[in-house]
Amino acid sequence: MIKYTEDHEWLKVEGDSATVGITHHAQDALGDVVFVDLPTVGGTLAQKDVAGVVESVKAAADVYMPVSGHITEVNEALRSDPSLANTDPLGAGWFFKVKLADKSQLDALMDEPGYTTFSANA
């Protein structure tokens, strides 16, 4: 299951864990990504906390925690090649993995059709 936030993050949920990244819409708006700041593995963040930063040639943007949870892994490949966020944002350009603290928070997030409509008007 994939869910989306109004801040243009996506979550691929598998059991009680999720992989998080930025959407195609976000990377299009940012332009060429040149740097990412990822959260600390082992840290616990609440929903809506700033989990990282994406810097591009145009702007810098915060990456928000879509759900509360414990950071279990970060994408080290993204540190050495931030352009993965542009070339494969829903695949190799993922940002971090999180163990979900409260799965009910997923209910407030958008599914793909809902996000497609939302981002078309963003």
C-alpha positions in Angstrom: 0.0 0.0 0.0 1.3 3.5 -0.9 0.0 6.6 0.8 0.8 10.3 0.1 0.9 13.4 2.3 -0.1 17.0 1.5 3.7 17.8 1.9 4.4 15.6 -1.1 6.0 12.6 0.7 5.1 9.1 -0.2 5.1 6.0 2.1 5.2 2.4 0.9 3.7 0.5 3.8 4.7 -3.1 4.5 3.4 -4.5 7.7 4.4 -2.2 10.6 7.1 -0.5 8.6 7.2 2.0 5.8 9.7 3.4 3.2 9.4 7.2 2.8 10.5 9.5 0.0 9.4 12.5 -2.0 7.0 12.4 -4.9 7.4 13.1 -8.6 5.6 16.4 -8.0 8.0 17.4 -5.3 11.1 16.7 -7.2 9.7 18.4 -10.3 9.0 21.5 -8.2 12.4 21.5 -6.6 14.5 20.9 -9.8 17.9 19.2 -9.7 18.5 17.9 -6.1 22.0 18.5 -5.0 22.0 17.6 -1.3 19.9 15.7 1.2 20.0 15.7 4.9 18.6 12.4 6.3 17.3 11.6 9.8 19.4 9.7 12.3 18.9 5.9 12.4 17.6 5.0 15.8 15.8 8.3 16.3 12.1 8.6 17.0 10.1 11.3 15.4 6.4 12.4 15.7 4.1 12.9 12.8 4.8 16.3 11.1 8.3 16.6 12.6 11.0 17.7 10.2 12.8 14.5 9.3 15.3 15.9 6.8 16.0 18.5 4.2 16.3 18.4 0.4 18.3 21.1 -1.4 18.1 21.8 -5.1 19.5 24.3 -7.4 16.3 26.3 -6.9 15.4 25.9 -3.3 15.6 24.0 0.0 12.6 22.1 1.4 12.0 20.3 4.6 11.0 16.6 4.5 8.3 16.0 7.1 7.6 12.8 9.0 4.4 11.5 7.5 3.7 9.3 10.5 5.1 8.9 14.0 7.8 6.2 14.3 11.3 5.0 14.8 13.9 5.5 12.0 15.3 2.1 11.1 17.3 2.8 8.0 18.4 5.7 5.7 19.3 5.6 2.1 23.1 6.1 2.1 23.2 6.0 -1.7 21.2 9.2 -1.7 23.9 11.0 0.3 26.5 10.2 -2.4 24.1 10.6 -5.3 21.3 13.0 -4.4 20.1 13.1 -8.0 18.4 9.7 -7.3 15.6 11.8 -5.8 15.0 13.2 -9.3 15.7 10.1 -11.5 13.9 7.5 -9.4 11.9 9.3 -6.6 9.6 6.3 -6.0 12.4 3.7 -6.2 16.1 4.1 -5.7 15.6 7.7 -4.5 13.8 6.7 -1.2 14.9 8.6 1.9 14.4 6.5 5.0 12.5 3.6 6.6 10.4 3.9 9.7 8.8 1.5 12.1 5.2 2.8 12.5 4.2 3.9 16.0 0.5 4.3 15.2 -0.9 2.7 12.1 -4.1 4.6 12.5 -2.3 7.8 11.3 -2.2 6.2 7.8 -6.0 6.7 7.6 -5.6 10.5 7.2 -3.2 10.2 4.3 -4.2 10.1 0.6 -4.3 7.2 -1.7 -2.9 7.5 -5.3 -6.1 8.9 -6.9 -6.6 11.3 -4.1 -3.0 12.5 -4.3 -3.1 12.8 -8.1 -6.1 15.2 -7.8 -4.5 17.1 -4.9 -1.1 17.6 -6.7 -2.8 18.7 -9.9 -4.2 21.6 -8.0 -1.1 22.3 -6.0 
